[in-house]
Amino acid sequence: MDLPDARRFELRLALESAGAEVSGYNDGFTLAIKRGCFCAVDDKAKELGLVLDGNSLNYFPLGSDNPPEEFRHWVHPYTAERGHGPGFWLYATYRLP
C-alpha cells in the first residue's frame, strides 16, 4: 500500500481497535475480523474513508490454522447441532477510493 508509514499505521491501529487484525497489504488492507465485530470494523473503515472491496468479504476454512477463539466464525447454524465448532476466518479487504 503506497501510503506514508505514519498514515498506514494510523489506519491500521484504528481498524485493529475496532476488532480486526491486518493480515496483509495489497491495494488496501486485508483484515481478519473478530467474531461479532464486522459492523464495528465496517463503520470504522467508512469513518476513515476506506471502502469495502465488494468481492473480498469471505469465509476461509481454518484448516490446520489455530487462531485465537475470537477470530473463529460459525457459517451455518446447523454445524453446532452436528458437533462442529466455529471453523472459519472472516476476511475483508478495504481500500481508499
JOKAMO-V920907 format. One record per pair of residues at least 12 apart in sequence whose C-alpha atoms are under 10 Angstrom apart, sorted by the first residue. I is the first residue (numbers start at 1). J is the second residue. D is the distance in whole Angstrom. If there is no record, write none. Layout:
I,J,D
I,J,D
//
This chain:
1,24,10
1,25,6
1,26,6
1,27,6
1,28,6
1,29,8
1,95,9
1,96,10
2,25,10
2,26,9
2,27,8
2,28,9
3,28,10
8,25,10
8,28,10
8,29,9
10,48,10
11,29,9
11,44,9
11,45,8
11,48,7
11,49,10
11,50,9
12,29,8
12,31,10
12,45,10
14,41,9
14,44,7
14,45,8
14,48,8
15,29,9
15,31,9
15,33,10
15,40,9
15,41,6
15,42,9
15,43,10
15,44,7
15,45,7
15,48,9
16,31,9
16,32,10
16,33,9
16,34,10
16,41,8
16,44,10
17,40,9
17,41,9
17,44,9
18,33,9
18,34,9
18,37,7
18,38,9
18,39,9
18,40,6
18,41,5
18,42,9
18,43,9
18,44,7
18,45,9
19,31,10
19,32,9
19,33,6
19,34,6
19,35,8
19,36,9
19,37,5
19,38,8
19,39,9
19,40,7
19,41,6
19,42,10
19,44,10
19,70,9
19,71,9
20,32,6
20,33,4
20,34,6
20,35,9
20,37,8
20,38,8
20,40,9
20,41,7
20,42,10
20,71,9
20,90,10
20,91,9
20,92,10
21,33,6
21,34,8
21,71,9
21,91,10
22,91,10
22,92,10
22,93,9
23,91,9
23,92,10
23,93,10
24,93,9
25,93,9
25,94,10
25,95,10
26,93,9
26,94,10
26,95,9
27,53,10
27,93,9
27,94,8
27,95,6
27,96,8
28,50,9
28,51,9
28,52,9
28,53,9
28,93,6
28,94,5
28,95,4
28,96,7
28,97,10
29,50,9
29,52,10
29,92,8
29,93,5
29,94,5
29,95,6
29,96,9
30,52,10
30,53,10
30,56,9
30,57,10
30,91,7
30,92,6
30,93,4
30,94,7
30,95,9
31,56,10
31,57,10
31,89,10
31,90,8
31,91,5
31,92,5
31,93,6
31,94,8
32,58,10
32,59,10
32,60,10
32,71,7
32,72,10
32,89,7
32,90,6
32,91,5
32,92,7
32,93,9
33,70,9
33,71,6
33,72,9
33,73,9
33,89,8
33,90,6
33,91,6
33,92,8
34,68,9
34,69,9
34,70,5
34,71,4
34,72,7
34,73,8
34,89,8
34,90,8
34,91,9
35,69,9
35,70,6
35,71,5
35,72,6
35,73,6
35,74,9
35,86,10
35,88,10
35,89,9
35,90,8
36,70,9
36,71,9
36,73,9
37,70,10
37,71,10
38,90,9
38,91,10
38,92,9
41,92,10
42,92,9
42,94,9
45,94,7
45,95,9
45,96,10
46,94,9
46,96,10
48,96,9
49,94,10
49,95,9
49,96,6
49,97,8
50,93,10
50,94,6
50,95,5
50,96,5
50,97,7
51,93,8
51,94,5
51,95,5
51,96,6
51,97,7
52,92,7
52,93,6
52,94,4
52,95,6
52,96,9
52,97,9
53,92,7
53,93,6
53,94,6
53,95,7
53,96,10
53,97,10
54,92,9
54,93,8
54,94,9
55,92,9
55,93,9
56,90,10
56,91,7
56,92,5
56,93,6
56,94,8
57,90,7
57,91,6
57,92,4
57,93,7
57,94,10
58,88,9
58,89,8
58,90,6
58,91,5
58,92,7
58,93,10
59,73,8
59,74,9
59,75,8
59,87,9
59,88,6
59,89,5
59,90,5
59,91,6
59,92,9
60,73,10
60,87,9
60,88,5
60,89,5
60,90,6
60,91,7
61,73,10
61,75,10
61,86,10
61,87,6
61,88,5
61,89,6
61,90,9
62,86,9
62,87,6
62,88,5
62,89,6
62,90,10
63,87,8
63,88,8
63,89,10
65,87,10
65,88,10
65,89,10
66,87,10
67,87,10
67,88,10
67,89,8
69,86,9
70,86,10
70,89,10
71,86,9
71,87,9
71,88,8
71,89,6
71,90,8
72,85,9
72,86,5
72,87,6
72,88,6
72,89,6
72,90,8
73,85,9
73,86,5
73,87,6
73,88,5
73,89,6
73,90,7
74,86,5
74,87,6
74,88,7
74,89,9
74,90,10
75,87,8
75,88,7
75,89,10
75,90,10
//
